[in-house]
Amino acid sequence: MSPLALTALIFGVMLVMMAIRIPIAIAMFSAGALGYVLQAGWLPLANFLNTQAFARFASYDLSVIPLFILMGNFASQGGISKALFEFASVVMARFRGGLAMASVMACAAFGAICGSSVATAATITSVALPEMRRHGYSGRLATGALAAGGTLGILIPPSVPLVIYAILAEQNIAKLFAAAMIPGLIAMVGYMIAIAIYVRVVPGHAPEHEDAPRLTAATLWGVMPIAIIFLLVFGGIYGGLFTPTEGAAVGAASTFVAALAKREITWDKFKHCFYATAQASAMIFMIFLGADLMNAALALTQVPGQLAAVVNSWGLPPLAVVGAILLFYVVLGAVMDELSMILLTIPIFFPMVMALDFGMPSESVAIWFGIMVLMTVGFGLLAPPVGLNVYVVNGMAKDVPIAESYRGVMPFLVSDTLRTLLLLFFPGISLWLVKYLG
């Protein structure tokens, strides 16, 4: 069997197993094991498996993942989301479509202490959706804004997918976090502009006028813990007081203290935080193992290296190559979740991109490419036919048909497209803060 045919077989087996709803970690592991055996035999596969799990999980950097997930769970269960939405509502209520904008702003703020897109979407939806419907917002706009806002959970640091990219690409996590700051803020503003345009071009989806509540000391005090945690974690990281992993531990501990101070976390919620963290971390680490085996099988075929050589021989502009990769991610997002896409494709695409000449230092190219991948992965969380965030938010809005939610995210997908093109053609936007880190 030729290397190309074997590569097609490996991917085909994985996609078929995914189609029959086998967990993606098992699908990748099984397809990788099949490809490895066909090329090297059972004994080399056994030797590889004997050492790979320890080699992967012995990495100190991986401990940042469960810590940031725990930080997000404490924030979700500690009543922090309600205070965020109340503050954002006061700030944005004077604008037409203000509550929808407030939900996006609350998602951005919550994402700064969460790191998960789905968790951000679900948590803010539980608070914001009833208020938006009570004020007369259509199900289309309400669910669309909340699903799109949820993607800010991985665009604004801390971001679990960005941590995984940093580990795979052997890049500095703190620099990647810094590079994601401005694109994340651009995403938030872009979504708010999309709402402002939508409620004017398509009337009837938001009230004409909304009462603007006054900013009180209690409302302002409610968001102080979030601001303090963000400054403590990222100020400590960029101030050189501790590493990103230590920062994640500080963030988890301080978020727990904030949840205790709000008196909303019970013993059952406390246990749930650890159970949910263990479950999510186990899922991510299992995907790591499956992706490692599949990437090892693909490496034996030498097709990834041959593909990189072929692409380089075409003499295409580097931006055209990156653009094609991003389009591939959009298509792949229809069948895979963001973590699986990153774990499976970065070992293939990253060396290809690093071999191209962008006129920038290699570290800058690696950081910029990571942000571009993160942006495109967020696109897949909204785009049909899957759009995981859309499913999560729509499942919490029992009276809204799923088709309406997909229509609701269309203006935000336009915003995503424009933002991606902006960052593709102007890499300096992503790298502006990084240059101050040395």
C-alpha positions, 0 to 999 in steps of 0.5 A: 500500500502506498503512503498516500493510500495508507494516509487516506485509510487512517483518516477514513477509519477515524472519520467512520468511527466518529460518524458512528459516534465513537468518542474521538479519542478512541477513534484517533487511537484506533486509526493510529494503531491500525496505521502503525501496525500496518507499517511497523508491526505489533511489537513496535506499537507495543514499545511505543505505547509502553513509553508514550503515555508517561512521556506525554503526561510527565510534561510539567506544562500540562498541569496548567490545563486542569488548573485553568479548567478548575478556575473556570468551574469555580467561577461558574459555580460561584455566582460570578457570572450574574455580577458580570452580566448585571454590570455589563447591562448597566454599561450597555443598556442605553444602546439599542440591542444593549442587553445582547451587547451586554451578554457579549461583554459578560462572555468576554469578562468571564472568558478572562477567568474561564478558558473554555468556550462551551463553559462560557456560553452555558454559564452566561446563557443561564443568566442572560437569556431569561433577561433578554427574552423578558425584555423582548429580544427574539430567540434568534438574536438572543441565542445567536449573540450568546453562542457567538459571545461564548467563543470569546471564552477561548479567544481571551486568555486564559485559553485551553486550546492556546495552551495546547498549541503552545505545548505542541509548537513548543512556544511560550505560553505567556507570549501566546496569551499576550498575542491573543489579547488584542484579537480577543478585544477586536472580536468582542467589539466586532460582535457588538458592532454586528449587533448594533447593525443587525437590530437596525437593518432587521427590526423587530428582534430587539426593543426600540428603547430600553430603560438604562439602570443606574450604576450603583456601588453594589453593581461595581463592587460585584465585578471587583473580584473578577478584575482583581483575579485577572490582574493578579494572574496576568500581572503576576505572569507578565511581571515575572512573579510566577510562571503560567502554570503557577499563575493558573494555580493562583487563579484557581485559588483566588477564584475559589476565595471569590466564590466563598466571599459571594456565599454562593458555593455549597459543598455540592457545588464544590465537589462538582467543580472537581468532578467536572475538572477531572472529567474535562481533563481526562477527556483532553488527555485521552485525546492527547494520547489518541492524537499522539498515536495517530500523528506517529502513524502519519509520521511513519508514512512520511506524507506530512513531510512530502506534503510540506515539500510539495507545497513549498515547490509550488512557490505560492505566496506564504499568506495563500498557504496559510489562507488555505490551511485556515479554510481547511480548518473551517471545513474540518470544524464541521466534524471535529471539536477544537481540541481534536483539530489542534492536536491532530493537525498542528504536527502536520501544518506547523512545520509547513508554515515554519518553512515559509518566508513571512519576513518575520522571526520564526518565533513571531510566525509561530505565535501569529499562526497560533492566533490564526488557528485559534480564530478559525477554530472559534469559527467552527464553534458557530458554523453549521452543521455542528456549531457546538456553541449553537447546540449548547445555547439552543439546548437551554432555549427550549422555545427556539428552533435550532434553525433560528439559532443558526440564523442568529449566528450569521452576522457574527460569522461575517464579523469573524470572517472580517476579523480573520482577514484583518489578522491574516494580512496584518500580523503586527496586530497580534504581535504588538503586545508580544514585543514588550515581553522581550 
